[in-house]
Amino acid sequence: MAYAVVGALQVLVWNPLAAVPRLSLPEIHSELDRVGQSFSPAPVIAWAVLGVGAAVVVAVSTIRRSRLTLGQVVLAQALVLVGGAPSLLLVAFAPGMQLADGFGISGYDHSPWARPLYLTSLLAMVAAIAAAGPAVTASRARPSECGRVL
C-alpha cells in the first residue's frame, strides 16, 4: 500500500511541484488548463487501487493455500512489487509529458521520490529471483492434484 501511496503522490503532487517550483499545485494545474495540457488524476488513482488490489489478492490467496512454502509466498509478493516500476513509469508518462509540454521543460522525474520506488522494485526482483528456485523445486516435490494419472 505504501508503494501505491508514494507513487500516486509522486506523480500527482511531488513531481509537478519539483518540476515547476515557482508555482503552487493549483497554479500548475491552472496553467496546464490554460495551455491545453491538463491531465486527469484518474489513471494514477486507478493504478494505485489496482496495485493495492493485486497485493491483497496475492496475500489472501497465499494465506488460503496453507501448503505454500515461505519462498513461494515471498515470490508471489515480490512479483507484485516488481510490477510496480514498469506500471508506474507507464502511468507517469502522460502527466510528465503534459508538464513538459505545458512548461517547456524535460519530461523526466524532477522529484527524487520515484527513485525509492524503482529501487524497491529492483530489490523485489532480486528477492523474486532468489525465491524462484526453491519455490519451483518445492512445488515440483509435491504431487499435483490436477495431473494425476489413473
TISETI-165356 format. One record per residue: residue in three letters; chain; x, y, z of N, C-alpha, C in turn. Coordinates in pm, whole numbers, plus 32768, in hexadecimal, padded with zeros to 4 digits. Layout:
<sites>
<site type="ALA" mol="A" n_x="X" n_y="Y" n_z="Z" ca_x="X" ca_y="Y" ca_z="Z" c_x="X" c_y="Y" c_z="Z"/>
...
</sites>
This chain:
<sites>
<site type="MET" mol="A" n_x="8052" n_y="7F89" n_z="8000" ca_x="8000" ca_y="8000" ca_z="8000" c_x="8057" c_y="807E" c_z="8000"/>
<site type="ALA" mol="A" n_x="80C5" n_y="8079" n_z="8048" ca_x="811E" ca_y="80EC" ca_z="804C" c_x="8153" c_y="810D" c_z="7FC1"/>
<site type="TYR" mol="A" n_x="8172" n_y="80A5" n_z="7F73" ca_x="81A4" ca_y="80B9" ca_z="7EEB" c_x="813E" c_y="8107" c_z="7E9A"/>
<site type="ALA" mol="A" n_x="80C1" n_y="80E1" n_z="7EA4" ca_x="8056" ca_y="8123" ca_z="7E57" c_x="8043" c_y="81B3" c_z="7E84"/>
<site type="VAL" mol="A" n_x="8046" n_y="81CB" n_z="7F05" ca_x="8033" ca_y="8254" ca_z="7F39" c_x="80A7" c_y="82AD" c_z="7F0E"/>
<site type="VAL" mol="A" n_x="8121" n_y="827E" n_z="7F21" ca_x="8196" ca_y="82CD" ca_z="7EF9" c_x="8197" c_y="82E3" c_z="7E62"/>
<site type="GLY" mol="A" n_x="8175" n_y="827D" n_z="7E16" ca_x="8171" ca_y="828C" ca_z="7D84" c_x="810B" c_y="82F2" c_z="7D57"/>
<site type="ALA" mol="A" n_x="8094" n_y="82ED" n_z="7D92" ca_x="802B" ca_y="834E" ca_z="7D6D" c_x="8054" c_y="83DB" c_z="7D95"/>
<site type="LEU" mol="A" n_x="808B" n_y="83EB" n_z="7E0D" ca_x="80B9" ca_y="8470" ca_z="7E37" c_x="812A" c_y="84A2" c_z="7DDE"/>
<site type="GLN" mol="A" n_x="8183" n_y="8448" n_z="7DB7" ca_x="81F1" ca_y="846D" ca_z="7D5F" c_x="81BE" c_y="84A7" c_z="7CDC"/>
<site type="VAL" mol="A" n_x="8160" n_y="8462" n_z="7C9D" ca_x="8130" ca_y="848C" ca_z="7C1A" c_x="80D6" c_y="8508" c_z="7C23"/>
<site type="LEU" mol="A" n_x="807F" n_y="850A" n_z="7C87" ca_x="8019" ca_y="8573" ca_z="7C8C" c_x="8042" c_y="85F0" c_z="7CD9"/>
<site type="VAL" mol="A" n_x="80A0" n_y="85E3" n_z="7D37" ca_x="80C1" ca_y="8656" ca_z="7D8C" c_x="8156" c_y="8679" c_z="7D87"/>
<site type="TRP" mol="A" n_x="81AA" n_y="861B" n_z="7DB1" ca_x="8237" ca_y="863C" ca_z="7DC3" c_x="827E" c_y="865D" c_z="7D41"/>
<site type="ASN" mol="A" n_x="8267" n_y="8610" n_z="7CD9" ca_x="82AC" ca_y="862B" ca_z="7C5A" c_x="8280" c_y="86AF" c_z="7C1C"/>
<site type="PRO" mol="A" n_x="81FE" n_y="86CE" n_z="7C16" ca_x="81D9" ca_y="8752" ca_z="7BE0" c_x="8216" c_y="87C6" c_z="7C30"/>
<site type="LEU" mol="A" n_x="8216" n_y="87BA" n_z="7CB5" ca_x="8250" ca_y="8825" ca_z="7D08" c_x="82E7" c_y="8831" c_z="7CF3"/>
<site type="ALA" mol="A" n_x="832B" n_y="87C0" n_z="7CE0" ca_x="83BB" ca_y="87C4" ca_z="7CC7" c_x="83DA" c_y="87F6" c_z="7C3A"/>
<site type="ALA" mol="A" n_x="8382" n_y="87D7" n_z="7BDC" ca_x="8398" ca_y="8801" ca_z="7B51" c_x="8385" c_y="8896" c_z="7B3F"/>
<site type="VAL" mol="A" n_x="8327" n_y="88CF" n_z="7B87" ca_x="830A" ca_y="895F" ca_z="7B7C" c_x="8308" c_y="8999" c_z="7C0A"/>
<site type="PRO" mol="A" n_x="837D" n_y="89AA" n_z="7C47" ca_x="8383" ca_y="89CF" ca_z="7CD4" c_x="834E" c_y="8A5C" c_z="7CF3"/>
<site type="ARG" mol="A" n_x="8344" n_y="8AAF" n_z="7C90" ca_x="8317" ca_y="8B39" ca_z="7CA8" c_x="827F" c_y="8B43" c_z="7CB8"/>
<site type="LEU" mol="A" n_x="8236" n_y="8AD7" n_z="7C98" ca_x="81A4" ca_y="8AD9" ca_z="7C9E" c_x="816F" c_y="8A74" c_z="7D03"/>
<site type="SER" mol="A" n_x="80F8" n_y="8A92" n_z="7D38" ca_x="80B4" ca_y="8A32" ca_z="7D8F" c_x="806F" c_y="89C9" c_z="7D37"/>
<site type="LEU" mol="A" n_x="8041" n_y="895E" n_z="7D74" ca_x="7FFF" ca_y="88F4" ca_z="7D28" c_x="7F81" c_y="8928" c_z="7CE0"/>
<site type="PRO" mol="A" n_x="7F2B" n_y="8976" n_z="7D23" ca_x="7EB8" ca_y="89AD" ca_z="7CD9" c_x="7EE2" c_y="8A08" c_z="7C65"/>
<site type="GLU" mol="A" n_x="7F4D" n_y="8A55" n_z="7C78" ca_x="7F7E" ca_y="8AAB" ca_z="7C0B" c_x="7FB4" c_y="8A58" c_z="7B97"/>
<site type="ILE" mol="A" n_x="7FF6" n_y="89EA" n_z="7BB5" ca_x="802A" ca_y="8992" ca_z="7B4C" c_x="7FB6" c_y="895B" c_z="7AFA"/>
<site type="HIS" mol="A" n_x="7F4F" n_y="8929" n_z="7B3E" ca_x="7EDC" ca_y="88F1" ca_z="7AF6" c_x="7E91" c_y="895D" c_z="7AA9"/>
<site type="SER" mol="A" n_x="7E8A" n_y="89D3" n_z="7AE1" ca_x="7E48" ca_y="8A42" ca_z="7A9A" c_x="7E92" c_y="8A64" c_z="7A1A"/>
<site type="GLU" mol="A" n_x="7F15" n_y="8A68" n_z="7A22" ca_x="7F66" ca_y="8A87" ca_z="79AB" c_x="7F5D" c_y="8A16" c_z="7944"/>
<site type="LEU" mol="A" n_x="7F5E" n_y="899B" n_z="7972" ca_x="7F4E" ca_y="892A" ca_z="7915" c_x="7EC6" c_y="892F" c_z="78D0"/>
<site type="ASP" mol="A" n_x="7E5E" n_y="8951" n_z="791B" ca_x="7DD8" ca_y="8961" ca_z="78DF" c_x="7DDA" c_y="89D0" c_z="7876"/>
<site type="ARG" mol="A" n_x="7E1B" n_y="8A3E" n_z="7899" ca_x="7E1E" ca_y="8AB2" ca_z="783F" c_x="7E5F" c_y="8A92" c_z="77B9"/>
<site type="VAL" mol="A" n_x="7EC8" n_y="8A41" n_z="77BB" ca_x="7F10" ca_y="8A21" ca_z="773F" c_x="7EE2" c_y="899D" c_z="7701"/>
<site type="GLY" mol="A" n_x="7E77" n_y="8964" n_z="7737" ca_x="7E3F" ca_y="88E9" ca_z="76FD" c_x="7E90" c_y="886C" c_z="7719"/>
<site type="GLN" mol="A" n_x="7ED5" n_y="8868" n_z="7789" ca_x="7F2A" ca_y="87F4" ca_z="77AB" c_x="7F02" c_y="87B5" c_z="7830"/>
<site type="SER" mol="A" n_x="7E85" n_y="87C7" n_z="7858" ca_x="7E5C" ca_y="878F" ca_z="78D9" c_x="7E57" c_y="86F6" c_z="78D2"/>
<site type="PHE" mol="A" n_x="7E62" n_y="86B7" n_z="7945" ca_x="7E59" ca_y="8625" ca_z="794B" c_x="7DFE" c_y="85FC" c_z="79BE"/>
<site type="SER" mol="A" n_x="7DC1" n_y="858A" n_z="79AD" ca_x="7D65" ca_y="8556" ca_z="7A12" c_x="7DB2" c_y="8501" c_z="7A77"/>
<site type="PRO" mol="A" n_x="7D90" n_y="850D" n_z="7AF5" ca_x="7DCF" ca_y="84B6" ca_z="7B59" c_x="7D96" c_y="8428" c_z="7B58"/>
<site type="ALA" mol="A" n_x="7D2A" n_y="8412" n_z="7B0D" ca_x="7CE5" ca_y="8390" ca_z="7B0F" c_x="7D41" c_y="8319" c_z="7AEE"/>
<site type="PRO" mol="A" n_x="7D94" n_y="831F" n_z="7A85" ca_x="7DEA" ca_y="82AB" ca_z="7A6A" c_x="7E4C" c_y="828D" c_z="7ADB"/>
<site type="VAL" mol="A" n_x="7E7D" n_y="82F5" n_z="7B1C" ca_x="7EDC" ca_y="82E1" ca_z="7B8A" c_x="7E95" c_y="82A3" c_z="7C02"/>
<site type="ILE" mol="A" n_x="7E1D" n_y="82D4" n_z="7C1E" ca_x="7DD0" ca_y="829C" ca_z="7C8D" c_x="7DA9" c_y="820B" c_z="7C6E"/>
<site type="ALA" mol="A" n_x="7D82" n_y="81F1" n_z="7BF3" ca_x="7D62" ca_y="8167" ca_z="7BCB" c_x="7DDC" c_y="810D" c_z="7BD9"/>
<site type="TRP" mol="A" n_x="7E51" n_y="8140" n_z="7BB2" ca_x="7ECE" ca_y="80F4" ca_z="7BC1" c_x="7EE4" c_y="80CF" c_z="7C54"/>
<site type="ALA" mol="A" n_x="7ED3" n_y="8130" n_z="7CAD" ca_x="7EE9" ca_y="8117" ca_z="7D3B" c_x="7E85" c_y="80B1" c_z="7D71"/>
<site type="VAL" mol="A" n_x="7E08" n_y="80C0" n_z="7D4D" ca_x="7DA0" ca_y="8064" ca_z="7D7C" c_x="7DB9" c_y="7FD7" c_z="7D46"/>
<site type="LEU" mol="A" n_x="7DDC" n_y="7FCC" n_z="7CC7" ca_x="7DF9" ca_y="7F48" ca_z="7C8D" c_x="7E73" c_y="7F08" c_z="7CCD"/>
<site type="GLY" mol="A" n_x="7ED8" n_y="7F59" n_z="7CEB" ca_x="7F4F" ca_y="7F23" ca_z="7D2C" c_x="7F32" c_y="7EED" c_z="7DB6"/>
<site type="VAL" mol="A" n_x="7EE6" n_y="7F3A" n_z="7E04" ca_x="7EBF" ca_y="7F0B" ca_z="7E89" c_x="7E66" c_y="7E8F" c_z="7E7C"/>
<site type="GLY" mol="A" n_x="7E0C" n_y="7E92" n_z="7E1C" ca_x="7DB5" ca_y="7E1E" ca_z="7E05" c_x="7E04" c_y="7DA2" c_z="7DE2"/>
<site type="ALA" mol="A" n_x="7E68" n_y="7DB0" n_z="7D8D" ca_x="7EBB" ca_y="7D3D" ca_z="7D69" c_x="7F05" c_y="7D07" c_z="7DE3"/>
<site type="ALA" mol="A" n_x="7F39" n_y="7D60" n_z="7E35" ca_x="7F80" ca_y="7D34" ca_z="7EAE" c_x="7F22" c_y="7CEC" c_z="7F0E"/>
<site type="VAL" mol="A" n_x="7EA7" n_y="7D1F" n_z="7F1B" ca_x="7E45" ca_y="7CDF" ca_z="7F74" c_x="7E1E" c_y="7C55" c_z="7F3E"/>
<site type="VAL" mol="A" n_x="7E06" n_y="7C4D" n_z="7EBC" ca_x="7DE1" ca_y="7BCC" ca_z="7E80" c_x="7E50" c_y="7B66" c_z="7E95"/>
<site type="VAL" mol="A" n_x="7ECB" n_y="7B8E" n_z="7E7F" ca_x="7F3B" ca_y="7B32" ca_z="7E92" c_x="7F46" c_y="7B0B" c_z="7F25"/>
<site type="ALA" mol="A" n_x="7F37" n_y="7B6C" n_z="7F7F" ca_x="7F41" ca_y="7B4E" ca_z="800F" c_x="7ED3" c_y="7AED" c_z="803A"/>
<site type="VAL" mol="A" n_x="7E59" n_y="7B07" n_z="8012" ca_x="7DE9" ca_y="7AB0" ca_z="8039" c_x="7DFA" c_y="7A25" c_z="7FFD"/>
<site type="SER" mol="A" n_x="7E22" n_y="7A1E" n_z="7F80" ca_x="7E30" ca_y="799A" ca_z="7F42" c_x="7EA4" c_y="794B" c_z="7F7E"/>
<site type="THR" mol="A" n_x="7F0D" n_y="798F" n_z="7FA9" ca_x="7F7B" ca_y="7946" ca_z="7FE8" c_x="7F56" c_y="791A" c_z="8075"/>
<site type="ILE" mol="A" n_x="7F03" n_y="7967" n_z="80B9" ca_x="7ED6" ca_y="793F" ca_z="813F" c_x="7E7B" c_y="78C6" c_z="8136"/>
<site type="ARG" mol="A" n_x="7E25" n_y="78C4" n_z="80D2" ca_x="7DC6" ca_y="7855" ca_z="80C1" c_x="7E0B" c_y="77D3" c_z="809A"/>
<site type="ARG" mol="A" n_x="7E7B" n_y="77DD" n_z="8056" ca_x="7EC3" ca_y="7763" ca_z="802C" c_x="7F2F" c_y="7747" c_z="8093"/>
<site type="SER" mol="A" n_x="7F0C" n_y="7705" n_z="80FD" ca_x="7F67" ca_y="76EF" ca_z="816D" c_x="7FDF" c_y="7698" c_z="8149"/>
<site type="ARG" mol="A" n_x="7FD8" n_y="7652" n_z="80DA" ca_x="8047" ca_y="75FA" ca_z="80B4" c_x="80B8" c_y="7645" c_z="806D"/>
<site type="LEU" mol="A" n_x="80A8" n_y="76C4" n_z="8057" ca_x="8112" ca_y="770F" ca_z="8015" c_x="8189" c_y="7721" c_z="8072"/>
<site type="THR" mol="A" n_x="81FE" n_y="771B" n_z="8039" ca_x="8277" ca_y="7733" ca_z="8088" c_x="828B" c_y="77CA" c_z="8097"/>
<site type="LEU" mol="A" n_x="82E1" n_y="77EF" n_z="80F3" ca_x="8301" ca_y="787C" ca_z="8105" c_x="833B" c_y="78B6" c_z="8084"/>
<site type="GLY" mol="A" n_x="838C" n_y="7869" n_z="8040" ca_x="83C6" ca_y="7897" ca_z="7FC1" c_x="835E" c_y="78B4" c_z="7F57"/>
<site type="GLN" mol="A" n_x="82F6" n_y="7862" n_z="7F51" ca_x="828C" ca_y="7878" ca_z="7EF0" c_x="823D" c_y="78F6" c_z="7F11"/>
<site type="VAL" mol="A" n_x="8226" n_y="790F" n_z="7F92" ca_x="81E0" ca_y="7988" ca_z="7FBC" c_x="8235" c_y="7A03" c_z="7F9D"/>
<site type="VAL" mol="A" n_x="82B6" n_y="79FC" n_z="7FBC" ca_x="8312" ca_y="7A6B" ca_z="7F9D" c_x="8315" c_y="7A85" c_z="7F07"/>
<site type="LEU" mol="A" n_x="831B" n_y="7A1C" n_z="7EBA" ca_x="831C" ca_y="7A2A" ca_z="7E28" c_x="829E" c_y="7A72" c_z="7DF7"/>
<site type="ALA" mol="A" n_x="822B" n_y="7A48" n_z="7E27" ca_x="81AD" ca_y="7A85" ca_z="7DF9" c_x="81A6" c_y="7B19" c_z="7E1F"/>
<site type="GLN" mol="A" n_x="81C8" n_y="7B39" n_z="7E9A" ca_x="81C3" ca_y="7BC6" ca_z="7EC5" c_x="822E" c_y="7C19" c_z="7E7E"/>
<site type="ALA" mol="A" n_x="82A3" n_y="7BE0" n_z="7E6B" ca_x="830E" ca_y="7C29" ca_z="7E27" c_x="82E7" c_y="7C4A" c_z="7D97"/>
<site type="LEU" mol="A" n_x="82A3" n_y="7BEE" n_z="7D55" ca_x="827C" ca_y="7C07" ca_z="7CCB" c_x="8218" c_y="7C7A" c_z="7CC0"/>
<site type="VAL" mol="A" n_x="81C5" n_y="7C8E" n_z="7D25" ca_x="816B" ca_y="7D02" ca_z="7D26" c_x="81BD" c_y="7D82" c_z="7D2A"/>
<site type="LEU" mol="A" n_x="8223" n_y="7D85" n_z="7D80" ca_x="8278" ca_y="7DFC" ca_z="7D8A" c_x="82CD" c_y="7E10" c_z="7D0C"/>
<site type="VAL" mol="A" n_x="82F8" n_y="7DA4" n_z="7CCF" ca_x="8345" ca_y="7DAF" ca_z="7C52" c_x="82F1" c_y="7DF5" c_z="7BE9"/>
<site type="GLY" mol="A" n_x="8271" n_y="7DD6" n_z="7BE3" ca_x="8218" ca_y="7E15" ca_z="7B82" c_x="81FF" c_y="7EA8" c_z="7B9C"/>
<site type="GLY" mol="A" n_x="8222" n_y="7ED7" n_z="7C12" ca_x="820D" ca_y="7F64" ca_z="7C33" c_x="825D" c_y="7FC3" c_z="7BDD"/>
<site type="ALA" mol="A" n_x="82DB" n_y="7FA6" n_z="7BC3" ca_x="8330" ca_y="8002" ca_z="7B78" c_x="8302" c_y="8019" c_z="7AE9"/>
<site type="PRO" mol="A" n_x="82EE" n_y="7FB0" n_z="7A9A" ca_x="82C2" ca_y="7FCC" ca_z="7A10" c_x="8237" c_y="800A" c_z="7A0A"/>
<site type="SER" mol="A" n_x="81E0" n_y="7FE2" n_z="7A66" ca_x="815A" ca_y="801D" ca_z="7A62" c_x="815C" c_y="80AE" c_z="7A91"/>
<site type="LEU" mol="A" n_x="81B2" n_y="80CF" n_z="7AF0" ca_x="81C1" ca_y="815B" ca_z="7B1A" c_x="81F8" c_y="81AF" c_z="7AA8"/>
<site type="LEU" mol="A" n_x="825B" n_y="817C" n_z="7A65" ca_x="8294" ca_y="81C4" ca_z="79F2" c_x="8228" c_y="81DD" c_z="7989"/>
<site type="LEU" mol="A" n_x="81D6" n_y="817B" n_z="7971" ca_x="816C" ca_y="8187" ca_z="790E" c_x="8104" c_y="81EF" c_z="7938"/>
<site type="VAL" mol="A" n_x="80D8" n_y="81E9" n_z="79B5" ca_x="806E" ca_y="8245" ca_z="79E2" c_x="80A4" c_y="82D3" c_z="79F7"/>
<site type="ALA" mol="A" n_x="8125" n_y="82E2" n_z="7A0F" ca_x="8160" ca_y="8367" ca_z="7A23" c_x="8186" c_y="83AA" c_z="79A1"/>
<site type="PHE" mol="A" n_x="8187" n_y="8360" n_z="7934" ca_x="81B6" ca_y="8397" ca_z="78B5" c_x="8161" c_y="840D" c_z="7886"/>
<site type="ALA" mol="A" n_x="80DF" n_y="83FD" n_z="7880" ca_x="8088" ca_y="8468" ca_z="784E" c_x="808F" c_y="84E5" c_z="78A5"/>
<site type="PRO" mol="A" n_x="8083" n_y="84DA" n_z="792B" ca_x="8090" ca_y="8554" ca_z="797B" c_x="8119" c_y="8597" c_z="796B"/>
<site type="GLY" mol="A" n_x="8182" n_y="8547" n_z="7960" ca_x="8207" ca_y="8580" ca_z="794C" c_x="8212" c_y="85CA" c_z="78C8"/>
<site type="MET" mol="A" n_x="81D7" n_y="8592" n_z="785F" ca_x="81DA" ca_y="85D5" ca_z="77DC" c_x="8182" c_y="8651" c_z="77DB"/>
<site type="GLN" mol="A" n_x="8112" n_y="864D" n_z="7824" ca_x="80BD" ca_y="86C4" ca_z="782D" c_x="8109" c_y="8735" c_z="7871"/>
<site type="LEU" mol="A" n_x="8152" n_y="8715" n_z="78DA" ca_x="81A5" ca_y="877A" ca_z="791C" c_x="8211" c_y="87AD" c_z="78BD"/>
<site type="ALA" mol="A" n_x="8251" n_y="8751" n_z="7876" ca_x="82BB" ca_y="8778" ca_z="7819" c_x="8285" c_y="87D4" c_z="77AC"/>
<site type="ASP" mol="A" n_x="8215" n_y="87AE" n_z="7770" ca_x="81DD" ca_y="87FF" ca_z="7705" c_x="81A3" c_y="8882" c_z="7739"/>
<site type="GLY" mol="A" n_x="8168" n_y="887E" n_z="77AE" ca_x="8128" ca_y="88F6" ca_z="77E5" c_x="818A" c_y="895F" c_z="7815"/>
<site type="PHE" mol="A" n_x="81FF" n_y="8933" n_z="7844" ca_x="825E" ca_y="8992" ca_z="787D" c_x="82E3" c_y="8997" c_z="7832"/>
<site type="GLY" mol="A" n_x="82F0" n_y="894D" n_z="77C6" ca_x="836C" ca_y="8950" ca_z="7778" c_x="83E2" c_y="8918" c_z="77C5"/>
<site type="ILE" mol="A" n_x="83CB" n_y="88AD" n_z="7810" ca_x="8436" ca_y="886D" ca_z="785E" c_x="8444" c_y="87DC" c_z="782E"/>
<site type="SER" mol="A" n_x="84A3" n_y="8794" n_z="7867" ca_x="84B1" ca_y="8707" ca_z="7843" c_x="8446" c_y="86B6" c_z="788B"/>
<site type="GLY" mol="A" n_x="8427" n_y="8641" n_z="7858" ca_x="83BD" ca_y="85EF" ca_z="7890" c_x="83EA" c_y="858A" c_z="78F7"/>
<site type="TYR" mol="A" n_x="8468" n_y="858A" n_z="791C" ca_x="8498" ca_y="8528" ca_z="797D" c_x="8464" c_y="8549" c_z="7A0A"/>
<site type="ASP" mol="A" n_x="847D" n_y="84EF" n_z="7A68" ca_x="8455" ca_y="8507" ca_z="7AF3" c_x="84AC" c_y="8575" c_z="7B2E"/>
<site type="HIS" mol="A" n_x="846D" n_y="85E0" n_z="7B57" ca_x="84B5" ca_y="864E" ca_z="7B96" c_x="84C0" c_y="8639" c_z="7C2D"/>
<site type="SER" mol="A" n_x="8462" n_y="85F1" n_z="7C64" ca_x="8463" ca_y="85D1" ca_z="7CF2" c_x="84B3" c_y="8550" c_z="7D06"/>
<site type="PRO" mol="A" n_x="84FD" n_y="8546" n_z="7D73" ca_x="854C" ca_y="84CD" ca_z="7D89" c_x="84FB" c_y="8457" c_z="7DBF"/>
<site type="TRP" mol="A" n_x="847A" n_y="8469" n_z="7DD7" ca_x="842E" ca_y="8403" ca_z="7E1F" c_x="8404" c_y="838C" c_z="7DCA"/>
<site type="ALA" mol="A" n_x="841D" n_y="838D" n_z="7D4A" ca_x="8404" ca_y="8314" ca_z="7CFA" c_x="8478" c_y="82B1" c_z="7D0B"/>
<site type="ARG" mol="A" n_x="84ED" n_y="82E4" n_z="7D29" ca_x="8564" ca_y="828D" ca_z="7D34" c_x="8555" c_y="821F" c_z="7D9E"/>
<site type="PRO" mol="A" n_x="8523" n_y="8240" n_z="7E17" ca_x="8511" ca_y="81D2" ca_z="7E78" c_x="84AE" c_y="8168" c_z="7E48"/>
<site type="LEU" mol="A" n_x="844C" n_y="8190" n_z="7DF9" ca_x="83ED" ca_y="812E" ca_z="7DC4" c_x="8430" c_y="80D3" c_z="7D5E"/>
<site type="TYR" mol="A" n_x="8480" n_y="810E" n_z="7D06" ca_x="84C8" ca_y="80BD" ca_z="7CA4" c_x="852D" c_y="8061" c_z="7CE9"/>
<site type="LEU" mol="A" n_x="856D" n_y="8094" n_z="7D52" ca_x="85CA" ca_y="8041" ca_z="7D9F" c_x="8581" c_y="7FCE" c_z="7DE5"/>
<site type="THR" mol="A" n_x="850B" n_y="7FEC" n_z="7E1B" ca_x="84B9" ca_y="7F84" ca_z="7E5B" c_x="8497" c_y="7F16" c_z="7DF7"/>
<site type="SER" mol="A" n_x="8470" n_y="7F3E" n_z="7D7E" ca_x="8450" ca_y="7EDA" ca_z="7D17" c_x="84CB" c_y="7E8A" c_z="7CF0"/>
<site type="LEU" mol="A" n_x="853E" n_y="7ECB" n_z="7CE8" ca_x="85BA" ca_y="7E84" ca_z="7CC7" c_x="85DC" c_y="7E1E" c_z="7D34"/>
<site type="LEU" mol="A" n_x="85D3" n_y="7E48" n_z="7DB2" ca_x="85EF" ca_y="7DEB" ca_z="7E20" c_x="8589" c_y="7D7A" c_z="7E24"/>
<site type="ALA" mol="A" n_x="850D" n_y="7D99" n_z="7E02" ca_x="84A6" ca_y="7D30" ca_z="7DFB" c_x="84C6" c_y="7CCD" c_z="7D8C"/>
<site type="MET" mol="A" n_x="8500" n_y="7CFE" n_z="7D1F" ca_x="8527" ca_y="7CA3" ca_z="7CB2" c_x="8596" c_y="7C46" c_z="7CE1"/>
<site type="VAL" mol="A" n_x="85F5" n_y="7C7C" n_z="7D2B" ca_x="8660" ca_y="7C29" ca_z="7D62" c_x="8625" c_y="7BC0" c_z="7DC0"/>
<site type="ALA" mol="A" n_x="85C8" n_y="7BEA" n_z="7E15" ca_x="8587" ca_y="7B8C" ca_z="7E72" c_x="8537" c_y="7B23" c_z="7E25"/>
<site type="ALA" mol="A" n_x="84F4" n_y="7B4C" n_z="7DBB" ca_x="84A5" ca_y="7AED" ca_z="7D6B" c_x="8500" c_y="7A86" c_z="7D29"/>
<site type="ILE" mol="A" n_x="8571" n_y="7AB3" n_z="7CF6" ca_x="85D0" ca_y="7A56" ca_z="7CB7" c_x="8607" c_y="79F6" c_z="7D1F"/>
<site type="ALA" mol="A" n_x="8628" n_y="7A2B" n_z="7D96" ca_x="865E" ca_y="79D6" ca_z="7E00" c_x="85F6" c_y="7971" c_z="7E31"/>
<site type="ALA" mol="A" n_x="8577" n_y="799A" n_z="7E34" ca_x="850D" ca_y="7942" ca_z="7E65" c_x="84DA" c_y="78E3" c_z="7DFA"/>
<site type="ALA" mol="A" n_x="84F2" n_y="7902" n_z="7D7D" ca_x="84B8" ca_y="78B3" ca_z="7D0F" c_x="84ED" c_y="7824" c_z="7D0D"/>
<site type="GLY" mol="A" n_x="856D" n_y="7813" n_z="7D1C" ca_x="85A6" ca_y="778C" ca_z="7D17" c_x="856B" c_y="7730" c_z="7D80"/>
<site type="PRO" mol="A" n_x="8576" n_y="7753" n_z="7DFF" ca_x="853B" ca_y="76FD" ca_z="7E67" c_x="84A3" c_y="76F0" c_z="7E5B"/>
<site type="ALA" mol="A" n_x="845F" n_y="775A" n_z="7E2E" ca_x="83CD" ca_y="7754" ca_z="7E21" c_x="83A5" c_y="76F0" c_z="7DB5"/>
<site type="VAL" mol="A" n_x="83EB" n_y="76F1" n_z="7D45" ca_x="83CD" ca_y="7693" ca_z="7CD9" c_x="83EF" c_y="7606" c_z="7D05"/>
<site type="THR" mol="A" n_x="8460" n_y="75F5" n_z="7D46" ca_x="8488" ca_y="7571" ca_z="7D75" c_x="8422" c_y="7539" c_z="7DD8"/>
<site type="ALA" mol="A" n_x="83F1" n_y="758E" n_z="7E33" ca_x="838F" ca_y="7561" ca_z="7E96" c_x="830B" c_y="753B" c_z="7E53"/>
<site type="SER" mol="A" n_x="82E3" n_y="7586" n_z="7DEE" ca_x="8264" ca_y="7566" ca_z="7DAC" c_x="8270" c_y="74E6" c_z="7D59"/>
<site type="ARG" mol="A" n_x="82E6" n_y="74C8" n_z="7D27" ca_x="82F9" ca_y="744D" ca_z="7CD9" c_x="8308" c_y="73D3" c_z="7D34"/>
<site type="ALA" mol="A" n_x="832E" n_y="73EA" n_z="7DB1" ca_x="8342" ca_y="737C" ca_z="7E0E" c_x="82BE" c_y="733F" c_z="7E3B"/>
<site type="ARG" mol="A" n_x="8253" n_y="738D" n_z="7E39" ca_x="81CF" ca_y="735D" ca_z="7E61" c_x="8185" c_y="7325" c_z="7DE9"/>
<site type="PRO" mol="A" n_x="8139" n_y="72B9" n_z="7DFD" ca_x="80E9" ca_y="7286" ca_z="7D8D" c_x="807C" c_y="72EA" c_z="7D68"/>
<site type="SER" mol="A" n_x="8066" n_y="72F9" n_z="7CEA" ca_x="7FFF" ca_y="7355" ca_z="7CB9" c_x="7F76" c_y="731B" c_z="7CCF"/>
<site type="GLU" mol="A" n_x="7F17" n_y="7371" n_z="7CF7" ca_x="7E8E" ca_y="7342" ca_z="7D0B" c_x="7E43" c_y="7337" c_z="7C88"/>
<site type="CYS" mol="A" n_x="7E6A" n_y="7386" n_z="7C25" ca_x="7E1D" ca_y="7387" ca_z="7BA8" c_x="7E5D" c_y="7334" c_z="7B39"/>
<site type="GLY" mol="A" n_x="7ED4" n_y="7300" n_z="7B4F" ca_x="7F16" ca_y="72B8" ca_z="7AE4" c_x="7F27" c_y="7223" c_z="7AFF"/>
<site type="ARG" mol="A" n_x="7ED1" n_y="71EA" n_z="7B52" ca_x="7EDD" ca_y="715D" ca_z="7B72" c_x="7EB8" c_y="7104" c_z="7AFC"/>
<site type="VAL" mol="A" n_x="7F03" n_y="709B" n_z="7AEF" ca_x="7EE4" ca_y="7037" ca_z="7A88" c_x="7E9C" c_y="6FC5" c_z="7ACE"/>
<site type="LEU" mol="A" n_x="7E2B" n_y="6F9F" n_z="7A98" ca_x="7DDC" ca_y="6F33" ca_z="7AD7" c_x="7E01" c_y="6EAC" c_z="7AA2"/>
</sites>
